[in-house]
Amino acid sequence: MIMIGARSLVAERKVMLVPDGLNGERVDAAVARMLGLSRSQVVELIGAGRLLLDGAEINKSDRVSVGSMLEVELADQPRVASVRPEQVEGVVIVYDDDDIVVIDKPVGVAAHPSLGWSGPDVLSHLAGAGFRISTSGVPERRGIVQRLDVGTSGLMVVAKSEYAYTILKRAFRSRSVEKMYHALVQGHPDPFTGTIEAPIGRHPGADYKMAVMHGGRHSVTHYTTLEAFVAATLLEIKLETGRTHQIRVHMAAIKHPCVGDPMYGADPALAAKLGLERQWLHAVRLRFAHPATGEEMQFESPYPPDLQHALDVVSTW
């Protein structure tokens, strides 16, 4: 084992068979999904001759078939991310008991550690603040039952006990948890109230983005107009599903991206006028049944200063 900074690098060889669900996928995409790596990491493995398909070297665009054998040499690849106990400025504990902790997450903080992210995260903050998370799963994601993007602020709940983890995971899966967001989007959606139902998958040209695409995962977003301004509209958004970047992708798909979100087509000039350095998207309300008592729990979060400032400015136009 080689130690570099806080990461451990482990030489490891894996042999895997391609499952039914990945039949016909590009090899870089298939291996990325099977091992939890980025596609760029997989491309590096291919270029170094450390990824074989049925015993032969391959190109990144080659396709895999069900039952094909993949041999991967993971030498010098980070094995796992790790929780680094450290208190993070701006993270607010909204509620805490033996089973759950509800957090108001600021922008710039991830939900949990991950490879490729060196910034602060919620689980590291909880560890640094003395919270004990006693759930199963890989250490860097213990207790995580939902996620918010690094660039999205607002409410999220973390399970502290195994029982709470099981019940909350089931509740999120069955869509009995109400997750409400507010988003300032460009232009004026037509109709003012509607539902976007479009499958979301990994963007074929960029592994850090998502896109509406054939073969993606079923995704449903409901939106209602709260207030229309000259250049933008404030929406209340309820998620029926919880895909990565779902709101950002769906709003971009109907040509009304979140203000301040150039990754998904927003106008950077508008963001600059509003003083925004991230997407205008905030998790304002979270409602669910307490996993131990069944009591209905509801939490609300005010807009952080940068989002409130942008809203104040756009409302004067």
N, C-alpha and C positions, 0 to 999 in steps of 0.2 A: 504493500500500500504506500502510495506517495502522497505526502501532505503538501498542499500549496495554499497558503493563507488559511482560510477556515474550511476549505473544501478537501475532501478525500478523493483521490483518483485511483480507481481500481481496475486492474486488468481482468477482463472477464470474457468468456466465449459463450455465446448462446446459439442453440439450434432450435428452430421453430418451424412449424408447419402452417401454411397460409390457411386461415379459416374461411368458411363460406362467405361471410360478409364482406371480404376484401377481394373476392374474385374479380379479375379484370382491372384492379387498381394499378396505378403506376407504383413501381417498387419503392420510390422515395416516400410517397404518401402512405403506403401500406406499412412500411417499417416504422415510420414516425408514429403512426397510431398504435402499433403493437408494442413499442418500447417507450412511448411517451417522450420521444426526442423531437426536436424541430426538424423540418425538412432540410434545412441547411446543414445540420449536423449529420444527417443521413447521407447527403451528397458528399460530404467530406469523407465519410467512411467508404463510399463507393470509389471515390477518387484515389484513396489510399489502398484499394484492393482488399479491404477488410470486410466486405459484404459480398457473399456468394449466393447465387440462386441455383439450386440443384447442382452445386459443385463448380459452377462456372462464374467468371467475373461478368459484370453487367453494366449497363448504362442506366442513369437515373430515370429515363423515360420508358424503360422496359416494363412490361406488364406482368403481374403475378397471376397464377392460377391456383385454384383450390388444391390443397395437398402438396404444393411445391415446397421444397425444403429451403429455408433461409439459414445461412450460417453467418453470424455477426461477431466480429472481434471488437470488443468495447474497450480496448486498451486506451488509457489516458482519457476516458470519458467520465465526467462527474457521475457518481453513482446516485446520489440523492441531494436535494437541497436540505437545509437544516434550519431549525428554529434557533435563533440567536436572541437570548433574553435581553431585551432593551426597551425601555419605555419610549414611546413615540409621541412627540408633541402633537397635540390636536386631536388625538383619539379620545372620545368621551364615552365613559361607561354610563349608559342610560338606565340599565336595570341589571341586577345580579342576584342570583340565589344559588342553591345547591345544584341545580340542574342546567341552568342556562345563563348566559350573559348577553345582553343586547348592547351593541356598540353603534355610535354615530361616527362613521369613518370619514376622515377628511380626504381631499384629493391628494394624490401622490403616494398613497399607501395601498399596498396589495392586501388581499384577503389572507394569503398564506405565502410562505417561501416557495420559490420555484426556480428551476435552473434558468439562467439568463437574466434573472431579476436580482439586483444587488441593493435595492432600496428597502425602506421599512415595510413591515407587514403587521397585520392585526395579531396573529398568533405569537409573534415575537414580543409584541407589546404586552400581551396578556401574561406571557411567561415572565417578562421583566417586572411586571406589576404584582407578581406573586399569585396569579390565578392558576388553579390546578385543573387541567383538562384530562379527564380519565376516560377516554373512549378508545375504541379499536381503530385500525387503519394505519396507514403509513404515518410516521411521526410528524412530518411537515404539514399534514392536512388533518390532524386529529381535531374532532369537534366541528369541522366545517360542513355545514348543511346547505349553504348558499354562498355565492360569491358576488362581489361588486368589482367592476373594472378599476384599475389603478386611477384612471381619470374620472371616475364617477364617485360622488360623495353620497353619504346618507346612511340609512339604517341597515344593519345586518345582525343576525342572531348566531351565536356559537353554542353548541351543546357541550356541557361540562361533564355529564354522566353518560354511561353507556346506554341506559334506558332512554334518556332524553334524545340521544343521538339516533337511536333506532326509530323512535316515534316521530321525530321531526323530519328525518329523511323520508319516512313514509308519507308524512303530511305534504311535503314539498312535491313528492312524486305524484300524489293523488290530486294536487292542485287545490288543496283546502287552505293553503296559506295565501292571504291577500298581500300582494306586493304592489304598492302604488308609487309611481314616479311622476315627477314633473319634468318636462323638457321644453326648452325654447327652440323651436324649429324655424328654418328659413321659409318665408312665404306663407301661404294660407292653404292648408289642406282642404281638399274638396272631395267628399263632404266634410263638414266641420266635425262630425262625429262618425267614427267608423271602426272597422276591424280589418286588420291586415293578416291574411293567412297565406304564408309563403314559406317553403322549406329553406332552411339555412344549412350551409356546409362550409368547409374550409375553402377559401379563395384559391382557385387553381394556380394563380400566378404569384401569390404571396402568403406564406404560411402564418403570418401574423394577423391576417385579415380574414373576415368571414364574408359570405355573399349569399344572396338568394340564388339557388341553383337546383336543377333537377337532381334528384337523388339525395338531397339534403334532409335534415331532420325536421319533422313536422313542427311548425312554429306559429303561434297565434298571439297577436298584439291588439289590444283594444285601446282606442284613444278618444278623448273628448276635449273640445276646445274650451279653455278657461277664459282666455282674453286674446283678441287679435290686435296687433299693432301694425304700423305701416309696413315694416320690413320683416316681421316675424310673428309667430303665434305661440302662445303659451299653452301647452297641452297637459292634460292629466292622462297618464298611461297606466293601464293595468295589464300585467303579463299573465297570460294563461299558461304559457310554457316558459322555460328559463334557459334559453340558449346563449352561448357566448356572443356578446355584442348585439343581442337581439333587437333592442330598441334602435340602436344606431343603424343597423343594417336595414331594418324594415322602414324606418323613416327615409333613409337614403333611397330605398327602392321605389318610393312614391314621389321622389324628387323634392323632398322636404327634409334634408339632413339636419341634425342637431347643430345649432349655431356653435361655432368654435371646434368643429370636428372635421378638419381637412382630410383625414384618412378616408372618410366616407363622403367626400365631395362638398363640404361646406366652404363658403367664401372666406378666405383669410382676411380680406379687407374689412368685412363686416365684423369679424371677431376683434380685429384691432380697434375699430371704432368703439366697441363696447368694453374694451380692456380685458378681453377673455384670452386665457392661455390654455384652455381645455374645453371639452364639450359641455354645453349647458344641459346637464342631466343630473338629477338628484333624487335619491330614494327617500320620499317624504313620509311614507306611512308603511307600517308593517303590522299585520294582524294575524294571530294564530291562537290555537288552543294550547294552553300550557301543557307540556308533555306529561307532567306528573299529576296535576290537579284537574286538568280539563277546563280550567278557568279561561275565559277569553281575554287575551292580552292584546293591547293596541298601543303602539308607540308612534310618535310623530316627530319630525325633525324640521327645524326652520332652515331657510336657505342660507348657505354660508355667504360671507361678505362679497366674494367675487361674483357669485351668481346674482345676488341682490343688486349689486352695483350695475351689472349689465342690464338687468330688468328695469331699473330706474332710468337708465339712459335711453333705452329703446322706447320706453313709454312716453318720452318727451318729443319724439319725432312726429 
